[in-house]
Amino acid sequence: MTNLSGPIFKLFLVFAIISIAGCKTLTAPSSSSEMWKPLPAKADNSSWQSLRQQKIDASKPITLTSLVNFALQNNPSTKQAWNNARAAEAVKAQSESLLYPSATVTAQLTREAARQNIRAADYNDLKYGPEIDLTYLLLDFGGRDAGIRQTTDLLLAANYQFNQSMQDLLLNVENAYYNFYSAKSSLEAALADLETAKTTYDDADTRYRAQLASKLDVLQAKSGYEDSLFSLEGAKGRVKSAKAQLAQTIGVPADTEFDIADPEKPLPTGLSEDDVTKLINDAMDKRPDIAAQKATVEASKAAIKFADSALYPSISAGGTAAADKYHYYGSTDARHYDASASAYLTFNWDLFDGFNNLNKKREAEMNSEVERAKLIQAQLAVSADVWTKYYNFKTAVSQYGFGESLLETAQTSYELALESYNNGLKSMLDLTNAQSQLSDARSKLIQTKKDLFVSLADLAHATGSLYAGDMTNEQSK
């Protein structure tokens, strides 16, 4: 036969030199204080350009419902979960391929020439022709079916995880929306605080000019006014940050221009107080992550059956058909054609493999116990989650009611303190304390209002409800 070792070795040497040269370009910096310099390459900005092309209607304030719908279309988290589910579907189809026979077609072209000591044994020919092999698994003691059940359950788990990703995204959008809404409300409160501090400062200055107040009163009032200016700038920054967080959650760049509408629904306060047990039980049925873990447990059981089948024999049927043509070179230049076909039945059984298959089954059994323990752990976590989120909601409802009363009292107290100060009955310290309490009451009401919306969204997520409104409607029936 022709000796090919020389050219193959040279080709391998060329590839090795190229590979080594390429690796040298990826070496680390010479010292820890030197930044690594990548090779100049054309950057792929297609993903960023596609993000820039995302259009959101900013002609009017956007409602929470519209933000959720937009996020479902553009946030990459749901796309990742969706593609994971599609990949699991492809894996399931792979396992089902064993239900069909496999067919392999090959073709060969062989040139042979040899000179022997005996001239009659010399040959010089060209052989070519196709061959087809068919095999079909007849029996494997349930291994094939167990593999299909396993991939089917894993597909179910992936689909439930996709549903969970949508619920997680919904919660993230709600939290980001209420955080932005709260930041805007805090900015309005900061402006109100500034106006209050300005009123105090102006009144103190007026009384000072009329020689009815000391310079200290003016300085204290001015200090409160400047502190309000300081707080106002912080409130402006928090609005920008909250907007960036919301933009990221819905899937647009942070510098996208848009504004949000106020919450469409009234503050939720009507959830039944004695139904937390029902909420926990409903969560076990509704939560996609729990359903996904249940499917994973079932898949682990199928994996045991699959591993068990390897301990028993398998039987396959097959057949081969080939057609070869020969061209003999020499004095006769003869041609020859032959064809062959065969059928067979194969019996395979690993009688001893060092207990490899047996230990694979034990591994599958232990993995199944692990998944079952994960399910119990997840169910306990869900019950605690629902319980905690339920009482967070109840606390927020109560605090919001007290926050409204607190703001009303603080507003009245400040007005009386201001009037008394102007009449010389209260000191500047009394007025600034009332001013501080009013500012604190405004902040607390805004925070408790945000906590009320967010706690209901958290409770809906904990129970597996898609929308908070759906859950409250169910509880009111």
C-alpha positions in Angstrom: 0.0 0.0 0.0 1.0 3.7 -0.5 2.9 5.1 2.5 1.0 8.3 3.7 2.8 8.7 7.0 5.2 11.4 5.6 2.5 13.9 4.3 0.3 13.3 7.3 3.1 14.0 9.7 4.0 17.2 7.8 0.4 18.4 7.9 0.1 17.7 11.6 3.4 19.7 12.2 2.0 22.7 10.3 -1.3 22.7 12.4 0.8 22.3 15.6 2.9 25.3 14.8 -0.2 27.4 14.0 -1.9 26.3 17.2 1.2 27.2 19.3 1.4 30.6 17.6 -2.2 31.2 18.4 -1.9 30.3 22.0 1.0 32.7 22.5 -1.3 35.6 21.7 -3.4 34.7 24.7 -0.7 34.7 27.3 -1.2 36.5 30.6 0.3 39.9 31.3 3.9 39.9 32.4 3.0 41.3 35.9 0.0 41.7 38.1 0.0 45.5 37.7 -0.3 45.3 33.9 -3.7 45.0 32.2 -4.1 42.2 29.6 -4.4 43.5 26.1 -6.7 41.5 23.8 -6.0 41.0 20.2 -7.6 43.6 17.9 -10.8 42.1 16.7 -14.0 43.3 15.2 -16.5 43.6 18.0 -19.9 42.0 17.6 -22.4 44.7 18.7 -25.5 43.0 17.2 -27.0 42.2 20.6 -26.6 45.8 21.8 -27.9 47.2 18.5 -31.0 45.0 18.8 -31.5 46.4 22.3 -31.3 49.9 20.9 -34.0 49.0 18.4 -36.5 48.2 21.1 -39.2 50.8 21.0 -41.5 51.7 23.9 -44.4 54.1 23.5 -43.3 57.0 25.6 -46.0 59.4 24.4 -48.0 58.9 27.6 -47.3 57.4 31.1 -47.1 53.6 30.9 -49.3 51.4 33.1 -48.0 48.4 35.0 -49.9 46.0 32.7 -48.2 47.4 29.7 -44.8 47.2 31.3 -45.4 43.5 32.1 -46.4 42.8 28.5 -43.4 44.6 27.2 -41.1 42.8 29.6 -42.4 39.4 28.6 -41.5 40.2 25.0 -38.1 41.7 25.7 -36.5 40.6 28.9 -33.9 37.9 28.1 -34.6 35.8 31.3 -37.8 34.3 29.8 -36.0 33.7 26.5 -33.4 31.7 28.3 -36.0 29.5 30.1 -37.9 29.1 26.8 -34.9 27.9 25.0 -34.0 25.6 27.9 -37.5 24.0 27.5 -37.0 23.7 23.7 -33.6 22.0 24.3 -35.3 19.6 26.7 -37.9 18.8 24.0 -35.1 18.0 21.6 -33.5 15.7 24.3 -36.9 13.9 24.6 -37.0 13.4 20.8 -33.5 11.9 21.0 -34.6 9.3 23.5 -37.6 8.4 21.3 -35.2 7.7 18.3 -34.6 4.3 19.9 -38.2 3.3 18.9 -37.1 3.2 15.3 -34.4 1.1 13.5 -31.1 2.8 12.7 -29.8 2.7 9.2 -26.2 3.5 8.2 -25.0 3.8 4.7 -21.3 3.7 3.9 -19.3 3.7 0.7 -15.6 2.8 0.2 -13.0 3.4 -2.5 -9.9 1.3 -2.0 -6.8 1.3 -4.3 -4.5 -1.6 -3.6 -1.3 -2.7 -5.2 1.4 -5.2 -4.0 4.3 -7.1 -5.3 5.0 -10.5 -3.8 7.9 -12.9 -4.0 5.7 -15.2 -6.0 4.5 -13.3 -9.1 1.2 -15.1 -9.1 0.4 -13.4 -5.8 0.8 -9.9 -7.1 -2.4 -7.8 -7.2 -3.3 -4.3 -8.4 -7.0 -3.4 -8.1 -9.5 -0.7 -7.3 -12.5 -1.6 -5.1 -15.6 0.6 -4.6 -19.2 0.2 -3.6 -21.9 1.0 -1.1 -23.0 -0.8 2.1 -26.1 -0.4 4.3 -26.5 -1.7 7.8 -29.9 -1.9 9.6 -30.2 -2.5 13.4 -33.3 -2.5 15.6 -33.4 -3.0 19.4 -36.0 -5.7 20.2 -35.7 -6.0 23.9 -33.8 -4.3 26.7 -36.1 -5.0 29.7 -37.6 -1.6 29.9 -34.5 0.6 29.5 -35.7 2.3 26.3 -39.1 3.1 27.8 -37.5 4.3 31.0 -35.2 6.7 29.1 -38.2 8.1 27.3 -40.1 8.6 30.6 -37.1 10.3 32.1 -36.7 12.8 29.3 -40.5 13.4 29.2 -40.4 14.2 32.9 -37.4 16.5 32.5 -39.2 18.2 29.7 -42.2 18.8 32.0 -39.8 20.2 34.6 -38.3 22.6 32.0 -41.7 23.7 31.0 -42.7 24.4 34.6 -39.4 26.3 35.1 -40.3 28.4 32.1 -43.6 29.2 33.8 -41.7 30.0 36.9 -39.4 32.4 35.0 -42.5 34.3 33.8 -43.8 34.6 37.3 -40.4 35.7 38.6 -40.2 38.3 35.8 -43.7 39.5 36.7 -42.6 40.0 40.3 -39.4 41.8 39.3 -41.4 44.2 37.1 -43.9 44.9 39.9 -41.1 45.5 42.4 -39.2 47.8 40.0 -42.4 49.6 39.1 -43.4 50.3 42.7 -39.9 51.2 43.5 -39.9 53.8 40.7 -43.4 55.0 41.8 -42.2 55.3 45.4 -39.1 57.2 44.3 -41.2 59.7 42.4 -43.5 60.0 45.4 -40.4 60.6 47.6 -39.3 63.3 45.3 -42.7 65.0 45.6 -42.4 64.7 49.4 -38.9 66.2 49.3 -40.3 69.1 47.3 -43.1 69.5 50.0 -40.5 69.3 52.7 -38.5 72.0 50.9 -41.6 74.2 50.8 -42.3 73.6 54.5 -38.6 74.4 55.4 -38.8 77.5 53.2 -41.9 78.7 55.0 -40.2 78.2 58.3 -37.1 80.0 57.2 -39.1 82.9 55.7 -41.1 83.3 58.9 -38.0 83.2 61.1 -36.3 85.8 58.9 -39.4 88.0 59.0 -39.5 87.8 62.8 -35.8 88.5 63.1 -36.1 91.6 60.9 -38.9 92.8 63.2 -36.6 92.1 66.2 -39.0 89.4 67.5 -36.6 86.5 67.0 -32.9 85.9 67.5 -30.3 85.3 64.9 -30.1 81.7 66.2 -33.7 81.1 65.1 -32.8 82.2 61.6 -29.7 80.0 61.4 -31.6 77.0 62.7 -34.4 77.6 60.1 -31.8 78.1 57.4 -30.1 74.9 58.4 -33.4 73.0 58.0 -33.9 74.6 54.6 -30.5 73.6 53.4 -30.9 70.1 54.7 -34.1 69.9 52.7 -32.2 71.0 49.6 -29.6 68.2 50.4 -32.4 65.6 50.7 -34.0 66.8 47.5 -30.9 66.1 45.5 -30.8 62.6 47.0 -34.4 62.1 46.0 -33.7 63.1 42.4 -30.8 60.6 42.3 -33.0 57.8 43.6 -35.6 58.5 40.9 -32.9 58.1 38.2 -31.6 54.9 39.8 -35.1 53.4 40.1 -35.9 54.3 36.5 -32.7 52.5 35.4 -33.7 49.4 37.4 -37.1 49.4 35.8 -35.7 49.9 32.3 -33.3 46.9 32.9 -36.2 44.7 34.1 -38.4 45.4 31.1 -35.5 44.9 28.7 -34.5 48.4 27.4 -31.3 50.5 27.9 -31.2 52.7 31.0 -31.3 55.9 29.0 -34.6 55.1 27.3 -37.1 57.9 27.8 -40.4 56.9 29.4 -42.6 57.6 32.4 -45.1 55.5 34.4 -48.7 55.9 35.3 -49.9 55.8 38.9 -51.2 52.4 40.1 -54.5 51.6 38.3 -56.1 49.8 41.2 -56.8 51.1 44.7 -54.6 50.0 47.6 -55.3 46.3 48.3 -56.5 45.7 51.9 -59.3 43.1 51.5 -57.5 39.8 51.9 -59.1 37.3 54.3 -57.3 37.2 57.6 -58.0 33.6 58.6 -57.1 31.8 55.3 -53.3 31.5 55.4 -53.6 27.7 55.6 -55.6 27.7 52.3 -53.0 30.0 50.7 -50.2 27.5 51.7 -52.1 24.5 50.3 -52.9 26.4 47.1 -49.2 27.3 46.7 -48.3 23.6 46.7 -50.7 23.1 43.7 -50.0 26.3 41.8 -46.2 27.0 42.3 -44.4 26.0 39.0 -41.1 25.5 40.9 -42.8 22.8 43.1 -44.3 21.2 40.0 -40.9 21.2 38.3 -39.3 19.5 41.3 -42.1 16.9 41.3 -41.4 16.2 37.7 -37.7 15.9 38.5 -38.4 13.3 41.2 -40.4 11.3 38.6 -37.5 11.6 36.2 -35.1 10.3 38.8 -37.4 7.2 39.3 -37.2 6.5 35.6 -33.4 6.8 35.8 -33.4 4.0 38.3 -35.4 1.8 35.8 -33.1 2.8 33.0 -30.0 1.8 35.1 -31.7 -1.4 36.2 -32.2 -2.5 32.5 -28.4 -2.6 32.0 -28.2 -5.5 34.4 -30.2 -7.7 32.0 -29.5 -8.8 28.4 -30.6 -7.0 25.3 -31.7 -8.4 22.0 -31.3 -6.7 18.7 -32.0 -7.6 15.1 -30.0 -6.4 12.1 -29.1 -6.9 8.5 -26.3 -5.9 6.1 -26.3 -5.5 2.3 -23.3 -4.6 0.2 -22.4 -4.3 -3.4 -18.7 -4.1 -4.5 -17.1 -3.5 -7.8 -13.5 -4.5 -8.6 -11.3 -3.2 -11.3 -8.1 -5.4 -11.8 -5.2 -3.7 -13.5 -2.6 -5.7 -15.4 -2.5 -7.7 -18.6 -6.2 -8.4 -18.5 -7.7 -5.2 -17.0 -10.7 -7.4 -15.8 -13.7 -6.1 -14.0 -15.7 -7.9 -11.4 -18.9 -7.3 -9.5 -20.3 -9.1 -6.4 -23.1 -8.4 -3.9 -23.9 -9.8 -0.5 -26.6 -9.7 2.2 -27.0 -11.0 5.7 -29.3 -10.9 8.6 -28.5 -11.5 12.3 -30.0 -11.6 15.8 -27.7 -10.3 18.5 -27.9 -11.3 22.2 -25.8 -9.1 24.5 -25.4 -9.5 28.3 -22.6 -8.1 30.4 -22.2 -11.0 32.9 -19.5 -9.2 34.8 -18.3 -5.6 34.6 -16.7 -5.1 37.9 -20.2 -4.2 39.4 -20.2 -1.0 37.2 -23.8 -1.3 36.1 -24.9 -2.3 39.6 -23.3 0.8 41.1 -24.9 2.9 38.4 -28.2 1.7 39.6 -27.3 2.5 43.2 -26.2 5.9 42.1 -29.5 6.5 40.4 -31.4 5.3 43.6 -29.4 7.8 45.8 -29.9 10.6 43.3 -33.7 9.9 43.4 -33.6 10.1 47.2 -31.7 13.5 46.9 -34.4 14.8 44.5 -37.2 13.6 46.9 -35.4 15.4 49.8 -35.2 18.5 47.6 -38.9 18.4 47.0 -39.7 18.2 50.8 -37.2 21.0 51.4 -38.8 23.1 48.7 -42.3 22.5 50.1 -41.2 23.5 53.6 -39.6 26.6 52.1 -42.8 27.5 50.2 -45.0 27.1 53.4 -42.6 29.5 55.3 -42.5 31.8 52.3 -46.3 32.1 52.1 -46.6 32.5 55.8 -44.0 35.2 55.9 -45.4 37.1 52.9 -48.9 36.8 54.2 -48.1 38.5 57.5 -45.8 41.0 55.8 -48.9 42.0 53.8 -51.1 42.2 57.0 -48.4 44.3 58.7 -48.3 46.6 55.7 -52.1 47.1 55.7 -52.0 48.1 59.4 -49.0 50.3 59.0 -50.5 52.1 56.0 -53.6 53.0 58.1 -51.4 54.3 60.9 -49.2 56.2 58.4 -52.2 58.1 57.1 -53.2 59.1 60.6 -49.6 60.0 61.4 -49.3 62.3 58.4 -52.6 64.0 59.3 -51.5 64.6 62.9 -48.0 65.8 61.9 -49.4 68.2 59.4 -51.8 69.7 62.0 -49.0 69.8 64.6 -46.7 71.7 62.2 -49.4 74.2 61.3 -50.1 74.8 65.0 -46.4 75.0 65.8 -45.9 77.6 63.0 -48.8 79.7 64.2 -47.6 79.5 67.8 -44.1 80.5 66.8 -45.3 83.5 64.9 -47.3 84.5 67.9 -44.3 84.1 70.1 -45.7 81.1 72.0 -43.3 78.4 70.7 -39.6 78.4 70.2 -37.8 77.7 66.9 -36.8 74.3 68.3 -40.4 73.4 68.7 -41.1 74.4 65.1 -38.2 72.6 63.6 -39.1 69.4 65.6 -42.7 69.7 64.2 -41.2 70.2 60.7 -38.9 67.2 61.1 -41.9 65.0 62.3 -43.9 66.1 59.3 -41.1 65.2 56.9 -40.7 61.8 58.7 -44.5 61.2 58.4 -44.5 61.9 54.7 -41.6 59.4 54.2 -43.3 56.8 56.3 -46.5 57.0 54.4 -44.8 56.7 51.1 -42.8 53.7 52.3 -45.8 51.9 53.8 -47.7 52.5 50.6 -44.9 50.9 48.6 -44.7 48.1 51.2 -48.4 47.4 50.8 -48.2 47.1 47.0 -45.0 45.1 47.1 -46.1 42.8 49.9 -49.2 41.8 47.9 -47.1 41.2 44.8 -44.7 39.0 46.9 -47.7 37.1 48.4 -49.1 36.5 44.9 -45.7 35.2 43.8 -45.3 33.0 46.9 -48.7 31.4 46.3 -48.1 30.8 42.5 -50.8 33.3 41.4 -50.0 35.1 38.2 -51.5 38.4 39.2 -52.0 39.8 42.7 -55.6 40.8 41.7 -56.4 37.2 40.8 -55.4 36.1 44.3 -57.5 38.7 46.1 -60.5 38.0 43.9 -60.2 34.3 44.7 -60.0 35.1 48.5 -63.1 37.3 48.3 -65.3 34.6 46.8 
